[in-house]
């Protein structure tokens, strides 16, 4: 499995940096965002380093599908029972701050801080 030794999310995925983990399996790690924009704000990351959605290719399709399929289950488990939003920021102009592919799952009662 490839990791970038300078990547914040790779360090979280390998346990070098702690996180508020809500799910982990062989391929994915899900944890609570440290600056939540909504009452429920989770980050779904692959354990393998992919810098952004723009860097994903056909070989990543099963992984991307698993990330999306996990979102509704975890949103409901965390209390987003009346809807949620899924966002992937890609690249600088897309608002990506950490250059490791990640899916934001945001939900819970409105109003939210952002969005």
Protein Blocks (a to p, Z undefined) as FASTA:
>chain_A
ZZdfkbmklmmmnopagcddfbdcfkbccdddfbdcbfbdcddddfbdcfblklpcfklm
mmmmmmmmmmmmmmmmnopanbccddddehjknopabdcddddddedjdddfbZZ
